[in-house]
């Protein structure tokens, strides 16, 4: 598989980790759109939201249980945004499910 996020998980491409456990990896975006911009990805390759099913939805639930902890550790105490893109029309550039945690300033309403 030629997935950049799978290569980051495997350690083939370096990243600045924010959090890691057996289910997910969170790392700082190399092209941040906010003062804090962290990507959270499942370690299992799920192509997008459309690929979430009964067999892997537990991992997605664990990600959402952990996002508040990641945000707090990143200093996001006044709010943050969680975004995911699904498919080409939504500009999903990496076909591996991922969630953007963005904050650190008042974000524009139309950002996302």
C-alpha positions, -999 to +999 in steps of 0.1 A: +000+000+000+013+035-009-005+054+019+016+082+035-003+079+068+004+041+069+041+050+063+040+075+092+024+048+115+052+024+104+079+049+113+090+051+076+082+088+075+090+109+106+063+129+124+060+151+155+038+129+177+012+144+200-003+111+211+000+074+204-016+042+216-025+008+201-054+022+182-043+056+169-016+081+162-019+118+166+008+141+151+012+178+142+003+188+107+033+198+086+011+225+069-009+239+099-040+259+092-043+271+128-018+277+157-025+241+168-033+216+141-030+180+150-041+150+128-055+119+145-055+087+125-064+051+132-036+027+130-058+004+110-062+016+074-097+029+069-100+048+036-125+074+048-157+079+068-174+058+041-152+029+052-164+029+089-184-002+097-193-026+125-159-042+124-139-010+129-162+016+145-148+008+179-115+024+168-134+055+157-152+057+191-118+054+209-105+083+187-134+105+197-130+094+234-093+105+232-096+137+211-105+158+242-073+146+260-052+154+230-067+188+227-062+196+264-026+184+263-021+207+233-033+237+254-067+240+237-087+250+267-110+276+250-124+254+223-113+236+191-126+223+159-126+186+147-128+182+109-127+152+086-131+152+048-147+123+029-140+119-008-128+140-037-155+166-036-146+173+001-109+176-009-098+144+010-062+143-002-050+113+018-072+083+015-068+072+051-094+083+077-081+113+097-094+139+119-080+175+121-080+190+156-075+228+151-075+256+175-053+280+195-072+311+183-107+322+173-113+303+141-133+317+112-168+304+109-163+294+073-131+275+079-134+238+076 
